């Protein structure tokens, strides 16, 4: 689930700062770890902060969940 991914991403970014040494690398790493169904939409939204990317991803995941049959 997205909350688990976000929490783990933030933990790993803290533990391995060289993997996300600049903003661009951090955003690429975060977006590449998202489900393929929303990855492109998050990229196209051009988030300016990690928090914005997380919020966009959450909204998209909520939309996917609403349109996926139970």
C-alpha positions as CSV (number, residue, x, y, z in Angstrom):
1,X,0.0,0.0,0.0
2,X,1.1,3.6,-0.6
3,X,1.5,4.6,3.0
4,X,3.9,1.7,3.6
5,X,5.8,2.5,0.5
6,X,6.2,6.2,1.5
7,X,7.3,5.4,5.0
8,X,9.8,2.8,3.7
9,X,11.1,5.2,1.0
10,X,11.7,7.9,3.6
11,X,13.5,5.5,5.9
12,X,15.8,4.3,3.1
13,X,16.4,7.9,1.9
14,X,17.6,8.7,5.5
15,X,19.7,5.5,5.7
16,X,21.2,5.8,2.2
17,X,21.5,9.5,1.4
18,X,23.8,9.0,-1.5
19,X,21.0,7.2,-3.4
20,X,18.9,10.4,-3.3
21,X,21.8,12.9,-3.2
22,X,19.8,15.6,-5.0
23,X,16.2,16.4,-5.5
24,X,16.0,15.1,-9.0
25,X,17.4,11.7,-8.0
26,X,15.0,11.5,-5.0
27,X,12.0,12.3,-7.1
28,X,13.0,9.8,-9.8
29,X,13.6,7.1,-7.2
30,X,10.2,7.8,-5.5
31,X,8.2,7.8,-8.7
32,X,9.9,4.7,-10.2
33,X,8.8,2.8,-7.1
34,X,5.1,3.7,-7.6
35,X,2.7,1.3,-9.2
36,X,2.9,1.4,-13.0
37,X,-0.8,2.4,-13.2
38,X,0.0,5.9,-11.6
39,X,3.7,6.4,-12.3
40,X,3.2,8.3,-15.6
41,X,0.5,10.5,-14.2
42,X,2.6,11.5,-11.2
43,X,5.6,12.3,-13.5
44,X,3.3,14.3,-15.8
45,X,2.1,16.4,-12.9
46,X,5.7,17.6,-12.4
47,X,5.6,17.7,-8.6
48,X,7.9,20.3,-7.0
49,X,8.3,18.6,-3.7
50,X,8.3,15.0,-2.4
51,X,5.2,15.9,-0.3
52,X,3.4,17.0,-3.5
53,X,4.4,13.8,-5.3
54,X,3.1,11.8,-2.3
55,X,-0.2,13.8,-2.4
56,X,-0.6,13.3,-6.1
57,X,0.1,9.6,-5.8
58,X,-2.5,9.2,-3.0
59,X,-5.2,11.0,-5.0
60,X,-4.5,8.8,-8.0
61,X,-4.5,5.6,-5.9
62,X,-7.8,6.7,-4.4
63,X,-9.2,7.1,-7.9
64,X,-7.9,3.7,-9.0
65,X,-9.5,2.1,-5.9
66,X,-12.9,3.7,-6.6
67,X,-12.8,2.4,-10.2
68,X,-11.6,-1.1,-9.4
69,X,-14.4,-3.7,-8.8
70,X,-14.2,-5.3,-5.3
